[in-house]
Amino acid sequence: MPTLDTATTSARLPASLCTHTPRCPTADSPDAEAAHVVAAHPEQGWSLLCNAVLLFDDTGELLPDGQVVDPRRPALAA
C-alpha cells in the first residue's frame, strides 16, 4: 500500500509492488519491462509496472529514482 508523503501530499510508491512468485524483474534489471502491469491507462498512454516503472506507449520509461529512459524506435527499413 502506498504511503502518503504529507510534505507534498502526493502518494509515494514502494520500490517494488511485486507480490508474484517468482518475483518480477527489478526496475534496474535489463528486462524490467517484463514486470506485471498493476495500473494501465491506455487512454493516457502509460502503464505502471509492479517494479514501480512507468512505461509509456512510445517505449519511453520513467524509473522509480526519476531517471528517464528515452524511447527506443525501430530502425526504418531501407
N, C-alpha and C positions, 0 to 999 in steps of 0.2 A: 504494500500500500504506500503511495507517495506521501512524503511528509510535507507539511506546509512551512514554507520559509516566511516567517512573519515579518522579516525586514523588508521584503519586496512583495509580499502577498502573492507569490507565484508558487506553483507546485514544483517540488524538487524530486526528480526520479532517482531511485537507487541505481547503482552501477549496472545491475542486471535484473531483469524482470523474469528471468527464465526459471520455470519450475518443471521443465521437461527432463526426461531420462531417456537417453543420455542428454546432458546439457548442451544447449546451443553454443555455437562459437562466440567468443567474446568480441567486443567491439574492436579490439586491436588485432584480431587474427585476420589472416588473408581471406578467409571465407566468411567474414562477418555477415554478408548479405544472405547467408543460408539460414539465419535465425528465423524463428517463427514471428509472424505478424501479430501484434497484440492490439493494434488500433489502425484501421485503414480509412483513409479519407480520399478516395479516388477523385471526388469532385474538386478537391483542393490540390491534388497531385502529390500526396505524400502518405507514407505509412510509418508507424513506429514499430520497430522490431523489439523482441524481448531482451536484446542486449543493449537497449536504450539508444540504438542508432536510428536516426530519422533518414529514411530512404525516399528520395524524390523520383518522380516519373521520368525525369530527364537523365537518370542514373547518377545524379549527384547525391552526396550524403552529408549529414551533419553528425559528427561523433559526439558522444557524451561529454567530452572535455572541451567542446567548442570548435574543434578542428573541422575544416571544410574539406571534403573530398570532391574535386572537380568532376563534372560529368564525363563519362567515357563514351565517346561516339565511335561507332564502327567506321572503319576506313571505307571510302567510296570506291566502288569497283571501276576500273579504268575502261 
